Structures are given as structure tokens and as C-alpha cells.
């Protein structure tokens, strides 16, 4: 049995920032990034 090469997954990056996969991940991503920015701002 032979298999073909897997299709490359292309994620749109209009602003160069990573995008969440869906509705569930989006709020988590925003919260995590904001927490990290506040935490690392003083360093």
C-alpha cells in the first residue's frame, strides 16, 4: 500500500501573528497573551 504526500497546511498570517484554531481557543489565546504581556512587561 502506498500513500501520497500529505497536503501542506497553510495558515493565513496577514499581520504575522498566529491565529487560534476556533471559537474555543480564541478567548483562551487572548487571555494567555494578555497575562504573559503583563507578566513580562516589568522584565
Backbone as numpy.savetxt, mean C-alpha at the origin, in Angstrom:
# Nx Ny Nz CAx CAy CAz Cx Cy Cz
2.75 -31.56 -17.10 1.90 -30.38 -17.10 2.79 -29.14 -17.10
2.53 -28.24 -18.00 3.30 -27.01 -18.07 2.40 -25.83 -17.69
3.02 -24.85 -17.09 2.27 -23.65 -16.72 2.93 -22.45 -17.38
2.12 -21.49 -17.75 2.64 -20.26 -18.35 3.14 -19.32 -17.27
3.84 -18.32 -17.69 4.35 -17.31 -16.75 3.17 -16.55 -16.15
3.28 -16.23 -14.88 2.23 -15.48 -14.20 2.19 -14.06 -14.74
0.99 -13.53 -14.86 0.83 -12.16 -15.34 1.34 -11.19 -14.27
2.01 -10.16 -14.71 2.53 -9.16 -13.78 1.38 -8.33 -13.22
1.42 -8.07 -11.94 0.40 -7.23 -11.31 0.89 -5.80 -11.37
0.06 -4.92 -11.89 0.42 -3.51 -12.02 -0.47 -2.70 -11.07
0.16 -2.00 -10.15 -0.55 -1.13 -9.22 -0.39 0.31 -9.68
-1.49 1.07 -9.80 -1.36 2.47 -10.20 -0.70 3.30 -9.12
0.23 4.12 -9.50 0.94 4.98 -8.56 1.07 6.38 -9.14
-0.01 7.11 -9.14 0.03 8.44 -9.74 0.84 9.42 -8.91
0.86 9.22 -7.59 1.62 10.13 -6.73 2.84 9.47 -6.12
3.12 8.22 -6.50 4.28 7.53 -5.97 4.05 6.89 -4.62
2.86 7.05 -4.05 2.54 6.47 -2.75 1.82 5.13 -2.96
2.06 4.17 -2.05 1.37 2.88 -2.19 -0.13 3.03 -1.91
-0.92 2.18 -2.53 -2.37 2.23 -2.38 -2.85 1.02 -1.58
-3.86 1.19 -0.72 -4.43 0.04 -0.02 -5.19 -0.85 -0.99
-5.36 -2.12 -0.63 -6.02 -3.08 -1.51 -7.53 -2.94 -1.56
-8.15 -2.40 -0.54 -9.60 -2.32 -0.57 -10.16 -1.46 0.54
-11.48 -1.55 0.69 -12.16 -0.71 1.68 -11.73 -1.01 3.11
-11.42 -2.26 3.39 -11.03 -2.63 4.75 -9.64 -2.08 5.09
-8.71 -2.15 4.15 -7.34 -1.74 4.41 -7.15 -0.24 4.41
-7.97 0.50 3.70 -7.76 1.95 3.56 -7.76 2.68 4.90
-8.78 2.51 5.77 -8.75 3.23 7.05 -7.58 2.78 7.93
-7.24 1.52 7.87 -6.11 1.02 8.66 -4.80 1.64 8.17
-4.65 1.72 6.87 -3.44 2.31 6.28 -3.30 3.77 6.70
-4.40 4.53 6.61 -4.37 5.94 6.97 -4.01 6.10 8.45
-4.61 5.27 9.30 -4.34 5.37 10.74 -2.89 5.01 11.06
-2.39 3.94 10.48 -1.01 3.51 10.74 -0.02 4.57 10.28
-0.23 5.13 9.09 0.68 6.14 8.58 0.65 7.38 9.47
-0.53 7.80 9.92 -0.60 8.98 10.77 0.07 8.74 12.12
-0.08 7.55 12.68 0.58 7.22 13.94 2.10 7.23 13.76
2.58 6.64 12.68 4.02 6.61 12.41 4.57 8.03 12.20
3.83 8.86 11.49 4.31 10.22 11.26 4.41 11.00 12.56
3.41 10.87 13.44 3.46 11.54 14.74 4.61 11.00 15.58
4.82 9.70 15.56 5.85 9.07 16.37 7.26 9.47 15.90
7.45 9.52 14.59 8.77 9.78 14.03 9.05 11.27 13.83
8.09 12.11 14.02 8.27 13.55 13.80 9.34 14.13 14.71
9.41 13.64 15.95 10.37 14.17 16.91 11.78 13.61 16.77
11.95 12.60 15.93 13.28 11.98 15.81 14.04 12.50 14.62
